[in-house]
Each structure stands twice: as C-alpha cells, then as structure tokens.
Amino acid sequence: MAERRQQLPVVESQHLSRMAAARLTSVPAFGAPATRTIAGFLSIRGEADPATALADARARGAVVVFPRVETTPPRLRFHRADGVADLVPGPFGLLQPAASCPELPVETIDFLLVPGLAFDLGGRRLGYGGGYYDEAAARLRAVDSSVPGGRGLLVGFGYDFQIVPRCPAGPGDVLIDWVVTDQRAVRCGVTA
C-alpha cells in the first residue's frame, strides 16, 4: 500500500485528495455545529491530504489541531497550528506543530482523522505499527461519547484503493467509525 500511494503521480494524488476532502464534508459530524475541535494530520509519503477540508472547517469556526509526537506518554499530543510558521520537523519525516503551540487534550477532540496504510469496512485500520493513534484513540474513547455523532468520532482518511476486505487487528487496536476516500464515505459496521 505504501508503494502504491507513493507511485501515484502528484497531479492524481492532489485530485484524489480533493475528492476525498469533499467527501469528508458529507460525514454528518464533520460539519455539525457541535463539532468544535477537529484533529487532522499533515500528509506524508503519498498519503491522501485532508488540507482543503481542514481549511474549510477552520473557516467555519472549528478549532483544528494536529498531532505532535513526543517521547513520553502520551506519545501523541494535539496542538493548534494555524499556518506553516507554526510547523517544525518531527520524527518519521513528519511536520508537526511546534511545542510552543497551544496543546488541547485529546479528550476535548470531537472528530479525529486518522491516516493508515489500509482500512476495512468493519472499522479495522492498519497503521504504521507504532500504536500512536491507537493510544490516542483509546484515550478519546474513554470519554463519554453517548451523544450521537458527538465527541470521539474516529475517521480513517485515504484513497479508495486502501480499502481492503479485512485488515489485521490486535487487542490494542481501536476501531474507527467511518472510512472516507475519494470514492466514498462509509460508516463502518453498517450494512446497506
């Protein structure tokens, strides 16, 4: 999957990313007035890029935060970064918010976008093997998310070819609620 993503021509990657970002707005909670804090990610290594959807969310008043990798727990923390001047090089070839950017606890996130290598429609996700997002998602899931479409919604974001029949999953893997690609926005575990 990583190779296939990286082999996409830049023009095609940009086009598919814009299509996926447009579909992201069809997920009910993304545009809901109650969704005040959205955690995005800064794409690397050919990942689908949610930047246009995140810019739209910020324009409508949502607080947009991005992950920052730390060496001490919690290893993935979320900071507000309003522009490229707020970003610094981080581990794994990432750009991430500077430590001086305001941090928001993961428990305050309403909508968490997660990258991955592959997704399935049962809500399983194959990440990069470090468990960073699963740790953050577990903390977020510990928050009362009884409000339909409310706090704690986990959304996988990628290209349609990244959807596979079944992803491997272990006991520490947290299921996602939706998968959004250039071709579809699917609520996981729900059959039509």
WOBELCOR-V811406 format. One record per pair of residues at least 24 apart in sequence whose C-alpha atoms are under 8 Angstrom apart, sorted by sequence separation. I is the first residue (numbers start at 0). J is the second residue. D is the distance in whole Angstrom. If there is no record, write none. Layout:
BEGIN
((I J D) (I J D))
END
This chain:
BEGIN
((37 61 7) (39 63 7) (41 65 7) (78 102 4) (79 103 7) (152 176 6) (153 177 7) (154 178 6) (155 179 6) (156 180 6) (157 181 7) (158 182 8) (159 183 7) (35 60 7) (36 61 6) (37 62 6) (38 63 6) (39 64 6) (40 65 5) (77 102 6) (78 103 6) (154 179 7) (30 56 7) (35 61 5) (36 62 5) (37 63 5) (38 64 5) (39 65 5) (40 66 7) (76 102 7) (77 103 6) (29 56 8) (34 61 7) (35 62 6) (36 63 6) (37 64 6) (38 65 6) (39 66 8) (68 95 8) (76 103 8) (77 104 7) (19 47 8) (20 48 8) (24 52 7) (36 64 7) (38 66 7) (67 95 5) (76 104 7) (77 105 7) (20 49 5) (23 52 7) (66 95 6) (67 96 6) (76 105 7) (19 49 7) (20 50 8) (65 95 7) (66 96 7) (67 97 8) (105 135 7) (16 47 5) (17 48 8) (20 51 6) (21 52 7) (65 96 7) (67 98 8) (108 139 7) (124 155 8) (15 47 7) (16 48 5) (17 49 8) (20 52 5) (106 138 7) (12 45 7) (16 49 7) (105 138 7) (106 139 5) (13 47 8) (17 51 7) (105 139 6) (12 47 7) (13 48 8) (106 142 6) (137 173 7) (118 155 7) (136 173 6) (7 45 7) (133 171 7) (5 44 6) (6 45 8) (38 77 7) (64 103 8) (110 149 8) (133 172 6) (4 44 8) (5 45 5) (109 149 6) (110 150 6) (111 151 7) (113 153 7) (115 155 7) (133 173 6) (4 45 5) (5 46 8) (109 150 4) (110 151 6) (111 152 6) (112 153 6) (113 154 6) (114 155 6) (115 156 8) (125 166 6) (4 46 7) (108 150 6) (109 151 5) (110 152 5) (111 153 5) (112 154 5) (113 155 5) (114 156 6) (115 157 7) (120 162 7) (123 165 7) (124 166 6) (125 167 7) (130 172 8) (1 44 8) (107 150 7) (108 151 6) (109 152 6) (110 153 6) (111 154 6) (112 155 6) (113 156 6) (114 157 7) (118 161 6) (119 162 5) (123 166 6) (124 167 8) (125 168 8) (1 45 8) (110 154 7) (112 156 7) (117 161 5) (118 162 5) (119 163 5) (120 164 8) (121 165 8) (123 167 7) (124 168 7) (106 151 8) (116 161 7) (117 162 6) (118 163 6) (119 164 6) (120 165 8) (123 168 6) (117 163 7) (119 165 5) (118 165 8) (119 166 6) (118 166 6) (124 172 8) (43 92 8) (117 166 7) (123 172 8) (43 93 7) (123 173 7) (124 174 7) (123 174 5) (124 175 7) (41 93 8) (122 174 5) (123 175 7) (41 94 7) (121 174 8) (122 175 5) (41 95 8) (122 176 6) (122 177 7) (75 131 6) (122 178 8) (74 131 6) (75 132 7) (120 178 7) (75 134 8) (76 135 8) (119 178 8) (75 135 6) (118 178 7) (73 134 8) (73 135 8) (120 185 7) (122 187 5) (120 186 8) (121 187 5) (122 188 7) (120 187 5) (121 188 5) (46 114 7) (119 187 8) (120 188 6) (38 108 7) (36 107 7) (37 108 6) (36 108 5) (37 109 6) (38 110 6) (39 111 7) (40 112 7) (35 108 8) (36 109 5) (37 110 5) (38 111 5) (39 112 5) (40 113 7) (35 109 7) (36 110 7) (37 111 6) (38 112 6) (39 113 7) (40 114 7) (34 109 6) (37 112 8) (34 110 7) (29 110 7) (28 110 7) (49 156 8) (47 156 7) (48 157 8) (47 157 5) (46 157 7) (47 158 6) (46 158 8) (1 116 6) (34 149 7) (0 116 6) (33 149 7) (34 150 8) (0 117 7) (28 148 5) (27 148 7) (28 149 7) (28 152 8) (19 156 8) (19 157 7) (19 158 7) (16 157 8) (16 158 8) (15 158 7) (23 179 6) (22 179 7) (23 180 8) (22 180 7) (26 184 7) (22 181 7) (25 184 7) (19 179 6) (22 182 8) (0 161 7) (19 180 5) (20 181 8) (22 183 7) (23 184 7) (18 180 8) (19 181 4) (22 184 6) (18 181 5) (19 182 7) (17 181 8) (18 182 8) (19 183 8) (16 181 7) (15 181 5))
END
